Amino acid sequence: MMMKKKAKAPMLIEERRQHILSLIQSEGRVLVDELSNNLDISKITIRKDLDYLEAKELLVRTHGGALPSHAGALSDPTIQEKEELYHDEKVKIAKAAAAMVSEGQCIILDSGTTTTEIARSLSSLRHLTVITNALNIAADLARSDFEIIMIGGTLRKNSLSVVGPLADDVLKEMHADIVFLGVDGFDLKTGLTTPNVLEARVNRAMVTAAEKVVVVCDSSKFNRRSLSLIVAASEIDHIVTDSQLPERDARAIREAGIELTIV
C-alpha cells in the first residue's frame, strides 16, 4: 500500500519574507513568478510581501520582481565584518556593561560583536554562569572558571550563533539575572529588531528568561528598523551606548522610563 506524501507545512508570513530577503542577498534579485511557483503562493500575496518589504526599505520593487535595497537595512553581515565597525565604541560599551555583573550571577549573552567584547571584559570575575547561543563567545570563555551553558539549535554561519525551536525550548527552562542583547536596530516606537526571524525568536526567549534586560549597541543602531521584531521598547530596562547618541534621543529614552548609560 502506497503511503501518502505528507503535505509540506506552509511558511509563516515572517518566514516567507525572510526567505525572500535571503534570496535577494544570495541571487541579487527575485522574480514574482518564480517565488509564486517555488513557494506555492499566489502572485498577489508575493506582490504584497514585496510591497511590505519595500515600505520597510529592505528592498526595491521592480517590474516583475525586486532588487536589493541600497539603504543598508537589508544587510545581515558576517560577524567578522561587524567586528571592524565602531570597534572602539563597542569596547567602551562592553566594559560598562561588564561592570553591571556581580560575582555568582547568571547572565545571558546573545550573539554579536558587542556581547563578545562583554565576554572578554568579565575576566575580573571568578564565579559566573554564562548562557549563550554564540559559538565564539563559548570558545572565548572556555578557559575561564565560569560555568558555560551553550544552548542547542541550528547554526547560523554568518553570526556563529545557534537558533531555532531547540534553542527556544532550552531557554524556557532557564532563569538568568541579566540578559545582554546586541541588536541591529532600536526605535522607541518599533522596539528592538534584527534581520533574521529565527534570531529574533531566540532573543525574545532570552528576554523572557531574564530578570533584567540590558541592550548594548553603538549609536548607529538608533532610529533604525530591521525585518524582525525582538521585543517592544517597554521590555527594556537599561541601554548602554556611546557618546554620539543625539541628546534628543537620550532624552526620549529616559522619558520612556529606560535607564541609559552613555560612555
PAFI-921096 format. One record per residue: residue number from 0; x, y, z of N, C-alpha, C in turn. Coordinates in steps of 0.001 Angstrom, whole numbers. Each point is the difference from the previous one (the first is absolute). Layout:
<atoms>
<atom NUM,<X,Y,Z>,<X,Y,Z>,<X,Y,Z>>
...
</atoms>
This chain:
<atoms>
<atom 0,<847,-1202,0>,<-847,1202,0>,<875,1241,0>>
<atom 1,<-253,916,-915>,<815,1214,-94>,<-391,991,1084>>
<atom 2,<1040,554,633>,<-220,1017,1036>,<-175,1355,-667>>
<atom 3,<-967,740,464>,<-180,1349,-521>,<1123,903,476>>
<atom 4,<490,787,-904>,<1064,938,346>,<-561,1113,870>>
<atom 5,<649,221,1113>,<-465,1026,933>,<156,1387,-611>>
<atom 6,<-1056,786,52>,<43,1348,-572>,<974,876,775>>
<atom 7,<750,785,-716>,<953,914,620>,<-740,1154,663>>
<atom 8,<360,281,1255>,<-673,1075,734>,<320,1343,-654>>
<atom 9,<-1003,859,-166>,<256,1309,-610>,<868,870,897>>
<atom 10,<766,874,-615>,<835,921,764>,<-864,1025,726>>
<atom 11,<459,411,1174>,<-614,1141,662>,<352,1256,-781>>
<atom 12,<-774,1054,193>,<231,1238,-760>,<1424,514,188>>
<atom 13,<469,54,1251>,<1348,504,268>,<1053,-901,-619>>
<atom 14,<-209,-1317,66>,<953,-941,-594>,<65,190,-1515>>
<atom 15,<-1156,228,-618>,<-34,193,-1455>,<748,1280,-386>>
<atom 16,<-228,1062,760>,<674,1268,-317>,<1503,-98,248>>
<atom 17,<392,-730,1047>,<1422,-215,250>,<624,-809,-1134>>
<atom 18,<-742,-970,-503>,<466,-812,-1130>,<214,876,-1232>>
<atom 19,<-908,911,-245>,<123,912,-1142>,<1250,856,132>>
<atom 20,<230,532,1203>,<1183,831,222>,<1288,-812,-161>>
<atom 21,<-16,-1241,470>,<1177,-856,-137>,<308,-272,-1463>>
<atom 22,<-1050,-220,-801>,<192,-224,-1433>,<586,1235,-681>>
<atom 23,<-479,1174,385>,<530,1234,-594>,<1478,152,323>>
<atom 24,<368,-334,1246>,<1399,101,391>,<877,-967,-780>>
<atom 25,<-492,-1220,-211>,<816,-1018,-662>,<-46,88,-1523>>
<atom 26,<-1185,370,-547>,<-183,-4,-1456>,<78,1392,-633>>
<atom 27,<-160,1041,804>,<51,1354,-521>,<-1331,523,-510>>
<atom 28,<-1024,-843,-32>,<-1339,399,-432>,<-979,-1126,314>>
<atom 29,<-1295,320,-52>,<-1053,-1020,58>,<-1050,349,-1043>>
<atom 30,<-680,-1039,-516>,<-1061,182,-981>,<-1316,-493,586>>
<atom 31,<-1068,728,-249>,<-1312,-354,546>,<-424,-1390,-474>>
<atom 32,<152,-273,-1286>,<-425,-1289,-550>,<729,-1165,664>>
<atom 33,<1319,132,153>,<787,-1080,598>,<-365,-208,1468>>
<atom 34,<-172,1092,741>,<-380,-114,1409>,<-1356,-666,148>>
<atom 35,<-931,399,-875>,<-1344,-566,48>,<30,-1509,-241>>
<atom 36,<784,-433,-988>,<91,-1423,-326>,<729,-789,1086>>
<atom 37,<1128,529,447>,<834,-733,965>,<-642,-83,1384>>
<atom 38,<-728,1032,381>,<-613,21,1332>,<-1457,-448,-18>>
<atom 39,<-517,-227,-1204>,<-1408,-391,-165>,<-928,1025,660>>
<atom 40,<289,1263,-289>,<-764,1136,536>,<-461,848,-1182>>
<atom 41,<-1150,607,110>,<-512,813,-1101>,<910,1192,-288>>
<atom 42,<-21,454,-1234>,<795,1156,-398>,<-448,1244,755>>
<atom 43,<-1281,100,290>,<-521,1154,754>,<649,67,1381>>
<atom 44,<107,-1161,661>,<619,-49,1333>,<1478,363,-74>>
<atom 45,<692,-513,-1011>,<1420,320,-175>,<179,1501,-214>>
<atom 46,<-846,586,-835>,<103,1446,-243>,<-235,794,1277>>
<atom 47,<-942,-466,815>,<-262,673,1285>,<1220,-106,911>>
<atom 48,<656,-1158,-2>,<1223,-167,791>,<1083,969,-464>>
<atom 49,<170,94,-1323>,<1024,885,-548>,<-317,1461,304>>
<atom 50,<-1271,365,-82>,<-405,1369,325>,<282,310,1465>>
<atom 51,<-298,-978,865>,<250,181,1442>,<1497,189,267>>
<atom 52,<828,-835,-617>,<1442,78,216>,<592,1273,-583>>
<atom 53,<-583,475,-1100>,<463,1268,-557>,<-360,1153,928>>
<atom 54,<-1187,-51,606>,<-412,1045,948>,<941,55,1195>>
<atom 55,<590,-1144,345>,<970,-73,1100>,<1415,333,-473>>
<atom 56,<141,350,-1290>,<1288,346,-610>,<972,-1176,6>>
<atom 57,<-553,-1212,-116>,<815,-1203,3>,<284,-524,-1398>>
<atom 58,<-717,539,-1002>,<252,-336,-1393>,<-584,1103,-883>>
<atom 59,<270,-99,-1299>,<-536,955,-969>,<-841,-768,-1012>>
<atom 60,<-1270,376,-157>,<-895,-677,-944>,<364,353,-1433>>
<atom 61,<-71,-991,-857>,<186,210,-1432>,<-1150,-703,-719>>
<atom 62,<-106,231,-1300>,<-1043,-676,-770>,<250,-1497,13>>
<atom 63,<-907,-746,616>,<104,-1455,20>,<827,-578,1129>>
<atom 64,<495,862,893>,<822,-538,1091>,<537,1068,923>>
<atom 65,<1225,-215,492>,<611,952,929>,<1510,-154,-12>>
<atom 66,<686,1080,386>,<1462,40,83>,<411,374,1418>>
<atom 67,<1284,-189,355>,<461,376,1345>,<-169,1487,273>>
<atom 68,<-262,314,1245>,<-56,1399,421>,<1421,535,110>>
<atom 69,<168,1277,-284>,<1306,634,173>,<49,822,1277>>
<atom 70,<-1076,-119,803>,<-72,774,1239>,<739,-662,1137>>
<atom 71,<381,-1289,-170>,<774,-684,1025>,<-823,-775,1000>>
<atom 72,<-1319,166,3>,<-815,-685,999>,<-102,-1497,-254>>
<atom 73,<217,-411,-1268>,<-111,-1411,-349>,<1158,-827,532>>
<atom 74,<1124,631,165>,<1247,-683,255>,<-11,-850,1258>>
<atom 75,<560,-1201,-129>,<228,-875,1145>,<1450,-449,-93>>
<atom 76,<958,908,293>,<1415,-284,-206>,<523,-1076,943>>
<atom 77,<1158,-542,-338>,<626,-1006,850>,<536,656,1263>>
<atom 78,<265,-826,1008>,<534,530,1250>,<1392,597,-206>>
<atom 79,<751,-548,-961>,<1329,550,-299>,<-119,1414,-572>>
<atom 80,<-1001,215,-851>,<-218,1333,-567>,<-456,982,1072>>
<atom 81,<-847,-461,918>,<-507,871,1061>,<1093,419,975>>
<atom 82,<985,-885,216>,<1065,297,957>,<781,1256,-362>>
<atom 83,<50,309,-1285>,<770,1159,-453>,<-748,1316,164>>
<atom 84,<-1305,-67,291>,<-819,1195,94>,<-108,477,1449>>
<atom 85,<303,1274,240>,<-168,630,1316>,<679,-814,1109>>
<atom 86,<1179,-527,-287>,<661,-895,958>,<310,687,1331>>
<atom 87,<548,1213,-52>,<347,701,1240>,<-1236,249,858>>
<atom 88,<-1090,388,-651>,<-1248,249,735>,<-510,-1291,652>>
<atom 89,<103,-1107,-728>,<-478,-1281,534>,<793,-434,1223>>
<atom 90,<1296,246,-17>,<840,-357,1146>,<-410,806,1229>>
<atom 91,<-245,1291,-173>,<-423,846,1124>,<-1365,-439,529>>
<atom 92,<-906,-268,-908>,<-1344,-454,387>,<99,-1316,775>>
<atom 93,<828,-908,-493>,<149,-1311,631>,<547,116,1420>>
<atom 94,<963,863,212>,<580,168,1331>,<-1035,539,983>>
<atom 95,<-823,936,-472>,<-1060,548,864>,<-1045,-1068,309>>
<atom 96,<-314,-820,-979>,<-979,-1071,212>,<541,-1061,955>>
<atom 97,<1266,-377,-179>,<614,-1017,861>,<40,450,1453>>
<atom 98,<95,1313,213>,<35,542,1369>,<-1332,-208,728>>
<atom 99,<-1061,-301,-731>,<-1311,-253,613>,<-107,-1410,570>>
<atom 100,<929,-874,-360>,<-70,-1402,378>,<709,-227,1326>>
<atom 101,<-646,-745,890>,<561,-303,1316>,<403,-1464,93>>
<atom 102,<923,-268,905>,<456,-1365,249>,<-1182,-912,326>>
<atom 103,<-6,-1175,-633>,<-1012,-998,285>,<-1285,120,-796>>
<atom 104,<-121,1016,-839>,<-1226,174,-770>,<-43,-937,-1202>>
<atom 105,<-1188,-97,-572>,<-205,-706,-1265>,<-399,1026,-1037>>
<atom 106,<723,55,-1112>,<-304,969,-1048>,<-191,-709,-1332>>
<atom 107,<-706,658,-906>,<-174,-489,-1370>,<684,987,-943>>
<atom 108,<811,-521,-896>,<630,810,-1048>,<-485,-503,-1351>>
<atom 109,<-671,865,-761>,<-407,-418,-1337>,<1180,136,-950>>
<atom 110,<-168,-427,-1226>,<1103,72,-961>,<184,1434,-475>>
<atom 111,<1234,366,-289>,<272,1345,-501>,<1378,457,415>>
<atom 112,<467,1048,-639>,<1355,474,285>,<90,760,1327>>
<atom 113,<-1052,726,368>,<37,725,1266>,<-92,-967,1175>>
<atom 114,<-852,-1000,-96>,<-92,-988,1073>,<1271,-854,77>>
<atom 115,<671,-185,-1121>,<1302,-681,26>,<998,802,814>>
<atom 116,<-33,1317,-163>,<892,860,785>,<-365,-35,1491>>
<atom 117,<-1288,-149,306>,<-410,-140,1401>,<640,-1253,590>>
<atom 118,<-70,-1105,-729>,<606,-1251,473>,<1474,190,308>>
<atom 119,<689,766,-818>,<1428,245,195>,<273,957,1155>>
<atom 120,<-1037,709,434>,<157,984,1082>,<-385,-548,1367>>
<atom 121,<-279,-1287,81>,<-460,-610,1255>,<1125,-696,756>>
<atom 122,<1230,251,-404>,<1139,-757,542>,<242,235,1493>>
<atom 123,<-523,1088,565>,<214,269,1427>,<-877,-883,890>>
<atom 124,<-990,-659,-590>,<-908,-853,765>,<467,-1452,-47>>
<atom 125,<-394,-761,1023>,<406,-1403,77>,<-1196,-950,-41>>
<atom 126,<-1068,378,687>,<-1160,-888,101>,<-1163,621,-764>>
<atom 127,<-273,-562,-1145>,<-1029,550,-880>,<-558,-1115,-869>>
<atom 128,<-1296,67,-270>,<-620,-915,-970>,<-391,813,-1221>>
<atom 129,<445,-437,-1153>,<-279,715,-1252>,<-780,-914,-936>>
<atom 130,<-1193,438,-377>,<-821,-697,-992>,<150,746,-1325>>
<atom 131,<284,-707,-1063>,<181,678,-1283>,<-400,-898,-1162>>
<atom 132,<-336,637,-1115>,<-244,-725,-1252>,<1104,285,-1009>>
<atom 133,<1102,595,479>,<1093,404,-891>,<1196,-935,150>>
<atom 134,<390,-653,-1075>,<1133,-913,38>,<1293,709,366>>
<atom 135,<217,1194,-553>,<1254,710,258>,<106,457,1457>>
<atom 136,<-1130,382,603>,<23,414,1403>,<303,-1199,896>>
<atom 137,<-638,-1134,-281>,<277,-1215,779>,<1475,-387,-108>>
<atom 138,<560,139,-1198>,<1417,-332,-207>,<902,965,756>>
<atom 139,<-330,1297,-33>,<802,1003,710>,<25,-254,1502>>
<atom 140,<-1122,-493,538>,<-115,-184,1449>,<383,-1415,451>>
<atom 141,<375,-853,-937>,<272,-1400,320>,<1133,-170,1008>>
<atom 142,<952,918,17>,<1139,-120,920>,<-255,672,1348>>
<atom 143,<-1145,613,155>,<-332,652,1267>,<-541,-1039,989>>
<atom 144,<-242,455,1233>,<-598,-877,1009>,<-1521,76,-19>>
<atom 145,<-563,733,-943>,<-1455,162,-66>,<-667,-1320,-400>>
<atom 146,<-1244,-124,424>,<-829,-1078,-531>,<-633,515,-1286>>
<atom 147,<244,-678,-1094>,<-496,434,-1302>,<-1118,-933,-449>>
<atom 148,<-1163,567,-273>,<-1130,-772,-517>,<-229,430,-1440>>
<atom 149,<272,-921,-908>,<-169,261,-1428>,<-1319,-613,-432>>
<atom 150,<-961,838,-397>,<-1296,-531,-415>,<122,-632,-1386>>
<atom 151,<-837,-988,-271>,<70,-705,-1273>,<-794,688,-1090>>
<atom 152,<110,-517,-1209>,<-761,564,-1107>,<711,-158,-1329>>
<atom 153,<-490,723,-982>,<556,-15,-1348>,<1004,1137,-159>>
<atom 154,<1164,-285,-554>,<1061,995,-109>,<-278,1019,-1096>>
<atom 155,<89,1281,370>,<23,1100,-977>,<1461,378,-201>>
<atom 156,<536,-321,-1167>,<1435,189,-226>,<401,1475,-8>>
<atom 157,<-895,862,-476>,<311,1431,-42>,<323,558,1378>>
<atom 158,<-785,-425,993>,<126,575,1337>,<640,-945,1007>>
<atom 159,<333,-1227,-443>,<553,-1026,897>,<-935,-255,1183>>
<atom 160,<-1299,66,-272>,<-996,-200,1059>,<-884,-1192,-335>>
<atom 161,<-656,-545,1034>,<-959,-1073,-222>,<-1403,530,256>>
<atom 162,<-931,-412,-844>,<-1373,499,53>,<-959,-1151,-241>>
<atom 163,<-1295,289,103>,<-1004,-1000,-318>,<-773,-479,1209>>
<atom 164,<-976,-891,-223>,<-877,-473,1080>,<743,-633,1172>>
<atom 165,<1090,-731,-276>,<758,-631,1076>,<585,1048,940>>
<atom 166,<557,1071,-570>,<549,1087,811>,<-1095,664,826>>
<atom 167,<-1145,232,-623>,<-1124,631,705>,<-457,-869,1176>>
<atom 168,<-88,-1314,-224>,<-472,-905,1042>,<963,-57,1180>>
<atom 169,<1288,-6,-274>,<996,-27,1080>,<-114,1253,862>>
<atom 170,<-181,1144,-624>,<-78,1257,736>,<-1239,84,894>>
<atom 171,<-1056,-736,-370>,<-1203,-14,826>,<261,-601,1376>>
<atom 172,<1054,-801,112>,<335,-647,1262>,<1078,753,768>>
<atom 173,<436,1145,-515>,<1084,760,613>,<-523,1227,745>>
<atom 174,<790,443,971>,<-279,1262,690>,<1329,700,245>>
<atom 175,<74,1256,-404>,<1243,761,136>,<-261,1341,670>>
<atom 176,<1065,557,559>,<-113,1320,637>,<-56,1114,-1043>>
<atom 177,<850,-100,-1012>,<88,1049,-1028>,<164,-638,-1371>>
<atom 178,<-658,564,-998>,<291,-343,-1382>,<571,1243,-672>>
<atom 179,<1101,-190,-725>,<608,1081,-776>,<-283,-277,-1475>>
<atom 180,<-700,927,-639>,<-382,-147,-1401>,<716,1034,-865>>
<atom 181,<655,-471,-1045>,<525,891,-1018>,<-940,-59,-1186>>
<atom 182,<-520,1142,-437>,<-1048,-11,-1017>,<433,741,-1262>>
<atom 183,<-741,-227,-1079>,<284,677,-1270>,<-769,1308,-139>>
<atom 184,<-1085,116,739>,<-781,1227,-77>,<-772,240,1275>>
<atom 185,<-89,1287,385>,<-817,375,1155>,<-793,1257,-347>>
<atom 186,<-1310,-103,188>,<-900,1113,-244>,<-1025,-12,1132>>
<atom 187,<-225,1143,629>,<-895,26,1157>,<-1407,-470,-343>>
<atom 188,<-463,309,-1199>,<-1348,-411,-387>,<-48,-1474,-398>>
<atom 189,<1003,-443,-757>,<8,-1378,-498>,<555,-978,1025>>
<atom 190,<1084,376,662>,<666,-881,945>,<1332,-489,-538>>
<atom 191,<429,-1168,471>,<1267,-588,-427>,<-234,-881,-1215>>
<atom 192,<874,107,-1001>,<-166,-801,-1209>,<1322,-590,-463>>
<atom 193,<-112,-1057,-808>,<1162,-680,-571>,<-390,-537,-1373>>
<atom 194,<936,-226,-921>,<-374,-439,-1354>,<-548,-1417,-87>>
<atom 195,<309,-854,989>,<-339,-1410,-121>,<-1143,-394,931>>
<atom 196,<-1028,-636,-550>,<-1186,-375,765>,<334,-966,1131>>
<atom 197,<798,-1024,-284>,<322,-997,1010>,<864,585,1121>>
<atom 198,<911,891,-363>,<823,677,1017>,<-890,838,908>>
<atom 199,<-986,666,-594>,<-919,822,788>,<-750,-845,1028>>
<atom 200,<-404,-1197,-399>,<-744,-863,923>,<869,-477,1160>>
<atom 201,<1257,-319,-290>,<914,-395,1069>,<214,1168,959>>
<atom 202,<206,1185,-549>,<188,1189,830>,<-1212,258,884>>
<atom 203,<-1201,-206,-574>,<-1237,202,758>,<-81,-986,1173>>
<atom 204,<410,-1245,-254>,<17,-1006,1060>,<1013,359,1083>>
<atom 205,<1111,612,-391>,<1002,451,968>,<-569,1083,912>>
<atom 206,<-745,917,-597>,<-625,1077,779>,<-956,-585,1034>>
<atom 207,<-788,-971,-412>,<-952,-637,907>,<708,-705,1156>>
<atom 208,<1196,-534,-264>,<731,-779,1007>,<760,860,1004>>
<atom 209,<102,1299,-236>,<842,846,844>,<-788,989,848>>
<atom 210,<549,317,1170>,<-604,994,888>,<201,1409,-539>>
<atom 211,<1170,244,-582>,<349,1346,-473>,<468,-74,-1444>>
<atom 212,<-489,917,-826>,<345,37,-1427>,<867,1226,-276>>
<atom 213,<1226,-245,-425>,<948,1080,-297>,<356,-58,-1481>>
<atom 214,<-286,1064,-715>,<334,108,-1418>,<1349,690,-135>>
<atom 215,<903,-607,-740>,<1329,575,-218>,<168,241,-1490>>
<atom 216,<54,1245,-412>,<128,288,-1433>,<603,1386,-205>>
<atom 217,<796,120,-1053>,<578,1303,-321>,<-1080,917,-567>>
<atom 218,<297,1276,-30>,<-1005,1011,-341>,<-510,-99,-1433>>
<atom 219,<716,-710,-885>,<-466,-138,-1393>,<-1259,-854,-102>>
<atom 220,<-313,-764,1049>,<-1138,-912,-50>,<-1330,674,349>>
<atom 221,<48,1239,476>,<-1227,668,429>,<-770,570,-1190>>
<atom 222,<-1324,-21,146>,<-914,461,-1055>,<163,-812,-1282>>
<atom 223,<382,-1255,169>,<86,-951,-1115>,<-944,-1156,277>>
<atom 224,<-615,-507,-1062>,<-900,-1143,135>,<408,-1076,-980>>
<atom 225,<28,-1228,483>,<293,-1136,-852>,<-1263,-849,-129>>
<atom 226,<111,-1149,-638>,<-1186,-790,-339>,<-749,-546,1207>>
<atom 227,<726,-603,941>,<-640,-818,1035>,<9,678,1363>>
<atom 228,<-1175,105,586>,<-129,586,1332>,<443,-990,1066>>
<atom 229,<822,477,935>,<389,-810,1162>,<-992,260,1125>>
<atom 230,<27,1196,556>,<-977,410,1012>,<-238,1501,-133>>
<atom 231,<-1073,464,613>,<-305,1432,31>,<960,712,948>>
<atom 232,<119,1302,-161>,<889,795,847>,<-396,-91,1471>>
<atom 233,<-1258,-233,279>,<-488,-87,1382>,<588,-1187,761>>
<atom 234,<574,-979,-730>,<597,-1179,638>,<1441,246,437>>
<atom 235,<559,1147,-359>,<1410,293,269>,<151,722,1338>>
<atom 236,<993,-409,786>,<285,661,1276>,<1120,1022,-118>>
<atom 237,<1000,-301,-823>,<1214,827,-11>,<619,-41,-1392>>
<atom 238,<525,1119,-454>,<729,75,-1271>,<1390,558,282>>
<atom 239,<1012,-627,-585>,<1367,519,73>,<444,316,-1422>>
<atom 240,<398,1258,-220>,<411,408,-1343>,<1124,1030,94>>
<atom 241,<424,509,-1162>,<1137,922,-11>,<-447,1457,-38>>
<atom 242,<966,895,108>,<-274,1428,169>,<-487,700,-1267>>
<atom 243,<-67,-725,-1121>,<-497,611,-1233>,<-1525,-22,-96>>
<atom 244,<-645,-578,999>,<-1463,-6,7>,<-518,1433,126>>
<atom 245,<-858,458,-920>,<-533,1367,85>,<-755,237,1303>>
<atom 246,<92,1204,523>,<-621,335,1274>,<-1507,-220,-38>>
<atom 247,<-638,298,-1127>,<-1458,-178,-86>,<-384,-1467,165>>
<atom 248,<838,-902,-536>,<-267,-1426,143>,<228,-452,1440>>
<atom 249,<1049,529,628>,<275,-334,1395>,<-1161,440,889>>
<atom 250,<-507,1185,-275>,<-1108,531,792>,<-1250,-870,-178>>
<atom 251,<-274,-397,-1237>,<-1185,-817,-276>,<98,-1371,674>>
<atom 252,<1182,-567,11>,<202,-1308,634>,<-262,97,1504>>
<atom 253,<544,1027,628>,<-196,158,1446>,<-1459,309,329>>
<atom 254,<-647,779,-848>,<-1420,310,226>,<-876,-1241,-149>>
<atom 255,<495,-994,-740>,<-728,-1260,-156>,<207,-923,1199>>
<atom 256,<776,455,977>,<218,-793,1208>,<1119,-1018,-113>>
<atom 257,<865,149,-1006>,<1121,-921,-201>,<1271,647,543>>
<atom 258,<714,-734,840>,<1264,518,516>,<1018,54,-1135>>
<atom 259,<806,1052,-36>,<927,203,-1110>,<1393,289,531>>
<atom 260,<992,-746,-502>,<1401,246,302>,<717,362,-1289>>
<atom 261,<640,1163,-10>,<737,461,-1172>,<1487,9,333>>
<atom 262,<787,-639,-842>,<1448,-114,262>,<811,725,-1056>>
</atoms>
